[in-house]
Amino acid sequence: MMTQAFENRLFLTLNGDRISLKNVSPSMTLLQYLQQSRRTGTKEGCGDGDCGACTVAIVGRDPAGNPTYQAVNSCLIPLGAIAGREIVTVEGIANGKLHPVQAAMVETGGSQCGYCTPGFIMSLFADYYTGNVDDYSVEGNLCRCTGYIPIRRAAQLVTNAQPSDQFSEQLKQANLVLNSVTYRNDEQQFYRPTQLSEALELLQQHPDATLVAGATDLGLEMSHYRQTFPILISIEGVTELQHIEQTIDLVTIGAAVPLHTIESNLHGVFPNLDEMLHWFAARQVRNRATIGGNIGTASPIGDLPPVLLSLDAELTIANLTGTRTIPLIDFFKGYRQTDLKLGEIIVSVTISKSISENAVQRLAQSYKIGKRGTDDISIVAAAFVIDLDSDNNIIHARLGYGGVAATPVRAIAVENTLIGQPWTMATIQQVKPLLREAFTPLTDLRGSADYRKLLVANLFEKFFVEMEGES
């Protein structure tokens, strides 16, 4: 049994100063701490990670593993998760004179009321040190009064920079190792193990503990609903969960790999995964969110499960006695219910790169329908994979959907109907009525059940039209 020496302090580096926090709640968000400590330059807008007003920069790893500044939503990060990390807020970047990104915003008139401005500044700041500042740098920041043209001009002024200042020097000296944390205050405990065996043992000792990785989903409960959690176990520092491995036939993605790393390192491997990651959320969220978290929450509107279902993904799940593998389609058991047993952790996701035997072509794409682009919850998400033989007949079909049932789901009956049929518009029209009746979605504020049924069918037709247009 692992012994536990509890600490009663959390340490972090904030704007170059080492901060010691005693008896704080580990599930207090970073934004709440900044506000309470009178660092009020960082604003609270939505509290949901949607508006970017709370953006700060943390020192993390780029997809190649090198130190970089990452823009993140401070409203979604629990204090426990930033133990040992370096954080930069808008108060820390001027140092006697305006930082170049601040000066660019002044020059172009990029601020009016100013409430959203600190978040824009910190998003631009993070990418300033990559040398690539563009529209995507601020895709997760909303402006309601200034307008985006002057902000885009500010971004253009500072792109392709080759900075040599205190912040670039800090990156060179950054320690990226997430050390183990075992913290307790009067009412809560927070653990950050660094080995899978430690995490599994902690789960056995604390079966009611809540697992957290990027915290972009759980952070909503902490930020928006002010929930606290008696025991949190963070698995973002677990070494075995952080790797992407590729062979000729397979890709294996560790459960704690952030989406921004998948987006970069696997670009071009799975077209429908590329597309969904682009629309998944804003960069601040993709910098933190993990593939295992998006699966493990079992949300019926999670963006990645429809794609992974269409790709016949498999999960490797670990417990103290070993590991087991399960097809993703068997993982979701009901609304927010999964096949995970007590004490188990998702280790990795495995996807085959091979197409069907006798197939000469694979067609794949995904779609996300929401009220806005990159930073919204899906009304319906869909992902399709079709394999064709030399006669243009369908020999493999996968149609994955989200937002239409209690779980992410495949249209299996329609898939079976498609097998052996020619890949033609006539076939599509034949199965559209079946798709409209395949699910019984709910009506909510985002869309009616009838609208969702239409989307289920029409997105498949859109897929056909787009694929034929590219051939």
Rosetta blueprint (number, residue, H / E / L):
1 M L
2 M L
3 T L
4 Q L
5 A L
6 F L
7 E E
8 N L
9 R E
10 L E
11 F E
12 L E
13 T E
14 L E
15 N L
16 G L
17 D E
18 R E
19 I E
20 S E
21 L E
22 K E
23 N L
24 V L
25 S L
26 P L
27 S L
28 M L
29 T E
30 L H
31 L H
32 Q H
33 Y H
34 L H
35 Q H
36 Q H
37 S L
38 R L
39 R L
40 T L
41 G L
42 T L
43 K L
44 E L
45 G L
46 C L
47 G L
48 D L
49 G L
50 D L
51 C L
52 G L
53 A L
54 C L
55 T E
56 V E
57 A E
58 I E
59 V E
60 G E
61 R E
62 D L
63 P L
64 A L
65 G L
66 N L
67 P E
68 T E
69 Y E
70 Q E
71 A E
72 V E
73 N E
74 S L
75 C L
76 L L
77 I L
78 P E
79 L H
80 G H
81 A H
82 I H
83 A L
84 G L
85 R L
86 E E
87 I E
88 V E
89 T L
90 V H
91 E H
92 G H
93 I L
94 A L
95 N L
96 G L
97 K L
98 L L
99 H L
100 P H
101 V H
102 Q H
103 A H
104 A H
105 M H
106 V H
107 E H
108 T H
109 G L
110 G L
111 S L
112 Q L
113 C L
114 G L
115 Y L
116 C L
117 T H
118 P H
119 G H
120 F H
121 I H
122 M H
123 S H
124 L H
125 F H
126 A H
127 D H
128 Y H
129 Y L
130 T L
131 G L
132 N L
133 V L
134 D L
135 D H
136 Y H
137 S H
138 V H
139 E L
140 G L
141 N L
142 L L
143 C L
144 R L
145 C L
146 T L
147 G L
148 Y H
149 I H
150 P H
151 I H
152 R H
153 R H
154 A H
155 A H
156 Q H
157 L H
158 V H
159 T L
160 N L
161 A L
162 Q L
163 P L
164 S L
165 D L
166 Q H
167 F H
168 S H
169 E H
170 Q H
171 L H
172 K H
173 Q L
174 A L
175 N L
176 L L
177 V L
178 L L
179 N L
180 S L
181 V E
182 T E
183 Y E
184 R E
185 N L
186 D L
187 E L
188 Q L
189 Q E
190 F E
191 Y E
192 R E
193 P L
194 T L
195 Q L
196 L H
197 S H
198 E H
199 A H
200 L H
201 E H
202 L H
203 L H
204 Q H
205 Q H
206 H L
207 P L
208 D L
209 A L
210 T E
211 L E
212 V E
213 A L
214 G L
215 A L
216 T L
217 D L
218 L H
219 G H
220 L H
221 E H
222 M H
223 S H
224 H L
225 Y L
226 R L
227 Q L
228 T L
229 F L
230 P L
231 I E
232 L E
233 I E
234 S E
235 I L
236 E L
237 G L
238 V L
239 T H
240 E H
241 L H
242 Q L
243 H L
244 I E
245 E E
246 Q E
247 T L
248 I L
249 D L
250 L E
251 V E
252 T E
253 I E
254 G E
255 A L
256 A L
257 V L
258 P E
259 L H
260 H H
261 T H
262 I H
263 E H
264 S H
265 N H
266 L L
267 H L
268 G L
269 V L
270 F L
271 P H
272 N H
273 L H
274 D H
275 E H
276 M H
277 L H
278 H H
279 W H
280 F H
281 A L
282 A L
283 R H
284 Q H
285 V H
286 R H
287 N L
288 R L
289 A L
290 T E
291 I H
292 G H
293 G H
294 N H
295 I H
296 G H
297 T L
298 A L
299 S L
300 P L
301 I L
302 G L
303 D L
304 L H
305 P H
306 P H
307 V H
308 L H
309 L H
310 S H
311 L L
312 D L
313 A L
314 E E
315 L E
316 T E
317 I E
318 A E
319 N E
320 L L
321 T L
322 G E
323 T E
324 R E
325 T E
326 I E
327 P E
328 L H
329 I H
330 D H
331 F L
332 F E
333 K E
334 G E
335 Y L
336 R L
337 Q E
338 T E
339 D L
340 L L
341 K L
342 L L
343 G L
344 E L
345 I E
346 I E
347 V E
348 S E
349 V E
350 T E
351 I E
352 S E
353 K L
354 S L
355 I L
356 S L
357 E L
358 N L
359 A L
360 V L
361 Q E
362 R E
363 L E
364 A E
365 Q E
366 S E
367 Y E
368 K E
369 I E
370 G L
371 K L
372 R L
373 G L
374 T L
375 D L
376 D L
377 I L
378 S L
379 I L
380 V E
381 A E
382 A E
383 A E
384 F E
385 V E
386 I E
387 D E
388 L E
389 D L
390 S L
391 D L
392 N L
393 N E
394 I E
395 I E
396 H E
397 A E
398 R E
399 L E
400 G E
401 Y E
402 G E
403 G L
404 V L
405 A L
406 A L
407 T L
408 P L
409 V E
410 R E
411 A L
412 I H
413 A H
414 V H
415 E H
416 N H
417 T H
418 L H
419 I L
420 G L
421 Q L
422 P E
423 W L
424 T L
425 M H
426 A H
427 T H
428 I H
429 Q H
430 Q H
431 V H
432 K H
433 P H
434 L H
435 L H
436 R H
437 E L
438 A L
439 F L
440 T L
441 P L
442 L L
443 T L
444 D L
445 L L
446 R L
447 G L
448 S L
449 A H
450 D H
451 Y H
452 R H
453 K H
454 L H
455 L H
456 V H
457 A H
458 N H
459 L H
460 F H
461 E H
462 K H
463 F H
464 F H
465 V H
466 E H
467 M H
468 E H
469 G H
470 E H
471 S L
